[in-house]
Amino acid sequence: MRQYFAKGTDLSVHTAEHLDIVAATLDRPRNRLDFAKPIEKIGLLLLR
């Protein structure tokens, strides 16, 4: 979330809905996950 909010930002001034929207945008493919999305990798772990 640091790319959207500067370090030290008081997140309590933002609504939960706004923070959820920002968190949803962070779900993008990652190089360290072999270009899979984090939600895809966690899904595999939860199905076990």
Backbone bond lengths (Angstrom), bond angles and torsions (degrees), N, CA, C in turn:
res aa  C-N    CA-C-N  psi(-1)  N-CA   C-N-CA  omega(-1)  CA-C   N-CA-C  phi
1 M - - - 1.444 - - 1.527 110.46 -
2 R 1.312 117.83 -11.45 1.458 120.58 -177.01 1.521 112.81 -64.88
3 Q 1.338 118.61 -22.78 1.458 117.69 178.54 1.524 111.01 -73.77
4 Y 1.327 117.10 -16.30 1.463 121.04 178.52 1.521 112.51 -102.22
5 F 1.315 117.19 -30.75 1.463 121.40 -178.06 1.527 109.02 -125.93
6 A 1.297 116.53 130.73 1.464 120.95 -179.91 1.529 110.81 -65.34
7 K 1.317 115.80 151.79 1.455 120.73 177.80 1.527 109.51 -57.39
8 G 1.311 115.58 133.85 1.449 120.21 -179.92 1.518 113.62 90.66
9 T 1.320 117.28 -1.91 1.458 120.60 178.87 1.521 110.31 -66.69
10 D 1.305 116.50 136.29 1.468 121.81 177.17 1.525 108.31 -79.94
11 L 1.326 116.26 104.81 1.465 120.80 -177.23 1.522 112.38 -74.70
12 S 1.314 117.48 -11.58 1.462 119.71 -179.04 1.535 112.21 -70.94
13 V 1.325 117.40 -13.12 1.464 119.60 178.10 1.525 111.44 -82.38
14 H 1.338 117.11 -9.15 1.459 122.04 178.87 1.525 109.11 -100.02
15 T 1.324 115.24 146.80 1.461 118.96 178.62 1.526 109.83 -74.76
16 A 1.321 115.82 157.93 1.458 121.22 177.67 1.526 110.39 -60.87
17 E 1.327 116.76 -36.90 1.455 121.01 179.05 1.533 111.20 -62.73
18 H 1.330 115.79 -41.99 1.467 119.75 179.21 1.526 110.46 -64.89
19 L 1.316 117.36 -42.87 1.467 120.61 179.13 1.525 111.13 -65.67
20 D 1.330 117.60 -35.09 1.465 121.06 176.48 1.524 111.24 -64.87
21 I 1.328 116.30 -39.57 1.463 120.39 178.05 1.523 110.53 -63.76
22 V 1.313 116.68 -44.20 1.466 120.94 178.86 1.525 109.60 -63.11
23 A 1.323 118.07 -44.14 1.465 121.47 -179.80 1.523 110.79 -62.05
24 A 1.317 117.77 -36.64 1.463 121.23 -179.78 1.527 111.21 -66.21
25 T 1.314 117.31 -31.70 1.466 119.89 179.50 1.518 111.64 -73.28
26 L 1.302 117.80 -16.94 1.461 121.14 -179.05 1.525 111.93 -80.92
27 D 1.316 117.40 -6.46 1.451 121.33 -179.01 1.521 109.96 -82.94
28 R 1.330 115.63 79.94 1.455 121.22 179.69 1.532 109.17 -128.66
29 P 1.314 117.26 158.54 1.472 119.60 -178.95 1.531 111.91 -57.11
30 R 1.316 114.79 141.40 1.469 120.97 -179.55 1.517 110.75 -118.50
31 N 1.311 116.38 137.74 1.451 121.60 178.36 1.531 110.91 -58.78
32 R 1.323 117.77 -43.25 1.464 121.06 -176.48 1.519 112.88 -69.73
33 L 1.339 117.14 -11.58 1.465 121.61 176.76 1.529 110.51 -107.28
34 D 1.322 116.62 27.31 1.463 122.49 -177.46 1.528 111.25 55.91
35 F 1.298 115.45 40.68 1.463 124.81 177.25 1.524 113.14 62.17
36 A 1.319 115.94 29.91 1.459 121.33 171.52 1.524 107.81 -99.77
37 K 1.318 115.74 158.52 1.457 120.34 175.61 1.523 108.86 -80.30
38 P 1.329 117.87 147.62 1.462 120.30 178.56 1.529 113.09 -54.71
39 I 1.324 117.41 -37.72 1.458 120.21 -179.32 1.528 111.24 -65.15
40 E 1.332 116.74 -31.47 1.461 120.15 177.67 1.527 110.64 -68.40
41 K 1.317 116.90 -41.80 1.462 120.46 179.82 1.518 112.09 -68.77
42 I 1.318 117.93 -42.01 1.469 120.42 179.71 1.519 109.71 -67.98
43 G 1.337 116.96 -32.86 1.464 120.49 177.12 1.512 111.99 -60.50
44 L 1.325 116.32 -39.58 1.459 120.79 178.49 1.521 110.83 -64.85
45 L 1.308 117.08 -38.18 1.466 120.58 179.57 1.536 111.30 -69.84
46 L 1.310 116.55 -35.85 1.465 120.10 -177.30 1.530 112.27 -74.57
47 L 1.336 116.75 -24.27 1.462 120.12 -179.78 1.522 112.68 -77.63
48 R 1.307 117.49 -13.93 1.472 120.76 -178.25 1.488 111.21 -73.51
